[in-house]
Each structure stands twice: as structure tokens, then as C-alpha cells.
Amino acid sequence: MMKKRKKRLEPEEYIEGVLAGDRVMLSRAITLMESNLPADIGLAMEVLDALLPHTGNSLRVGITGVPGVGKSTFIESFGKYVTALGKKLAVLAVDPSSQRSGGSILGDKTRMEHLAHDPLAYIRPTAAGSALGGTHAKTRECMLVCEAAGFEVIFIETVGVGQSETAVRSMVDFFLLLMLAGAGDELQGIKKGIMEMADGIVINKADGDNVGPAEKAKAEYQGALHLFPVSESGWQPKVLSCSALKEEGLDAIWQMLEEYRRHSSLKGWFQKQRQGQDLNWMHTAIEYMLRQQFYADARVSRHIKELEEGVRQGDIAALSAARKLFELYRK
């Protein structure tokens, strides 16, 4: 039996549904934003432009961390703390995509079972695809749709620490780095750039026999942060410890976020940073569109395999092959 296709919606239906806080329409609007189908792209932009005046009222928090840090447990525990304050929370959780198959497990709702059933929370798992920075290429659009739907706090969970975490930093207000105890060793392994981007560091799993090591790690990270130049906002990143499993120390993390928002708003940095991020988004979108158009070009697609093989065999330099393809594209 053939599966019945969903009726194509009009822009007004998406807009009215999202603004009314309809969860089904919210999910359909986000699916529309994530779509790469030519028929959907224009519709998505029309919907997004109409929703734009209703966006910008949330606190956007990027959350990343070293492997094994307990990111999902932390997000669920901290998320429940946020909703207990009466705030609506959206979690845009990005799962890594297989470079071989392109598939993704999308298991975040399973890993955050209690938060997934919270009426004030909305969890959207998305495959990272080929996007850098541990985010989906359309994460910004999805974030704006959630804001238009009335979500006051948005968590963007990334795939993990990597060289392209700047992609996450360029779309959030506060960048939170989760770490484990054992700072002496880990300070050698973590990228300095990630530390410099962090607005706050939280040492997770500070419970049981790990309380002492966690406090030692906290002191060592705080000392390391003082070696970095003060940010343009004037904010001095803080280091806290918590136990997501036992739901301890979460209030101090929320107070840190609130303090950061007050500090950066008074300094005018909060809005200035968002304006800069919007400009960055525009240029990123241009690069994305050009890339899509380039590889979709018939002349490029006819010759790319041949030139790839030439590069593989060492018959032509990579830069020369790229230039030839670009010249074909420009004709």
C-alpha cells in the first residue's frame, strides 16, 4: 500500500501554526527549513522572512564538550532545571553523520527521555550531514523558527569538540564548554582556540570520589583562562563544577548565564554580537549557495570525475584541477 503524501501547505499555514505554538506545525516548519529540495527553498525563505519579526527573544546557548563528558545527561538535567523555572526550552541536538553512508542515529530523544516528555521542552534531533562545526547547515534557521514559536531558551548541542567549533560560536549568545576532571592532562590535549571561545566552563561528574579532582580541575582551568586576553565584551569566563547525574550545581550555571546576559546587555555587546552573527550568517549562506550551484552545474558534473581521477593519479595538481572546474563553471 502506497504511503499517502502530506498535503503541501501554504506559507500562511506554517506561519500561523508556528506563532500559535503548534508542535506539529513547528516540526513541519523545521523540516521545511532543513530541506534542500528546490521547491522547498523558496517557500522556506518566505516563511522565515515572515517569522523574523517574532524572533530574537531567546537566550541562545551552544553546548559542546570532550568525549565522555556526559553531554546528553547534562542537557537533560539542566534542561529540566530551566523548564522548572517556567521557561520554554528548545534543544537542537545534532547527531554525527556517517561519512561512509551519510546516515545518523538521531537518538537524542531516547537519551533525554524525561526532558522529551516535558510539556515546556522541545527536542529536535538533526543529522550534521557534511556541515562543519558539529551543526546542521540549517541550524540557524531552525533556531529562529523555535524563537518565533515562543521558546525562551535554546540549547544547541554539537557533535563534539573539533577545529570547526567556531560555527557554533557564530550563532549563539553563550558558548558553554563541558569538561571532566584531570585538567593537567586535558589542558595539553584541548585546542587553545576552543578555550578562548568559551564564555563558561563546567566540570561535569563532580560527585562521589570525583569531587576532589573536579575542584582541582576547576582551579586549574580558571588559572588557564586568566592567561587569555579579556574578550571584547569585558566578560571574564567562569569555571563551575556540577553533577548532572545528581542534578547538583545547576543553579550556579543558570545564574552564570543570567549574569552574562545582564553584563553583555549593559555593555551593548549582546546586540552587537548578534548583528555580527547575522552578517556572518549571510556570507555563510552565500558560500553554501555558491557551493550547491557549482556542483549542480552540468559542465562541472561532466568533468569532475575525470579531474578527480587525474588528481588521484598525480597527473594534475589539485589547484589546477580546481581552477579548470571553476573556469568551466564561469563559461
Secondary structure as GFF3:
##gff-version 3
##sequence-region A 1 331
A	DSSP	alpha_helix	11	19	.	.	.	ID=ss1
A	DSSP	alpha_helix	23	34	.	.	.	ID=ss2
A	DSSP	alpha_helix	38	51	.	.	.	ID=ss3
A	DSSP	three_ten_helix	52	54	.	.	.	ID=ss4
A	DSSP	beta_strand	59	65	.	.	.	ID=ss5
A	DSSP	alpha_helix	71	84	.	.	.	ID=ss6
A	DSSP	beta_strand	89	95	.	.	.	ID=ss7
A	DSSP	alpha_helix	108	111	.	.	.	ID=ss8
A	DSSP	alpha_helix	113	116	.	.	.	ID=ss9
A	DSSP	beta_strand	121	127	.	.	.	ID=ss10
A	DSSP	alpha_helix	139	148	.	.	.	ID=ss11
A	DSSP	beta_strand	153	157	.	.	.	ID=ss12
A	DSSP	alpha_helix	166	169	.	.	.	ID=ss13
A	DSSP	beta_strand	174	179	.	.	.	ID=ss14
A	DSSP	alpha_helix	183	189	.	.	.	ID=ss15
A	DSSP	alpha_helix	192	197	.	.	.	ID=ss16
A	DSSP	beta_strand	200	203	.	.	.	ID=ss17
A	DSSP	three_ten_helix	208	210	.	.	.	ID=ss18
A	DSSP	alpha_helix	211	225	.	.	.	ID=ss19
A	DSSP	beta_strand	238	241	.	.	.	ID=ss20
A	DSSP	alpha_helix	250	266	.	.	.	ID=ss21
A	DSSP	alpha_helix	269	296	.	.	.	ID=ss22
A	DSSP	alpha_helix	298	313	.	.	.	ID=ss23
A	DSSP	alpha_helix	318	330	.	.	.	ID=ss24
###
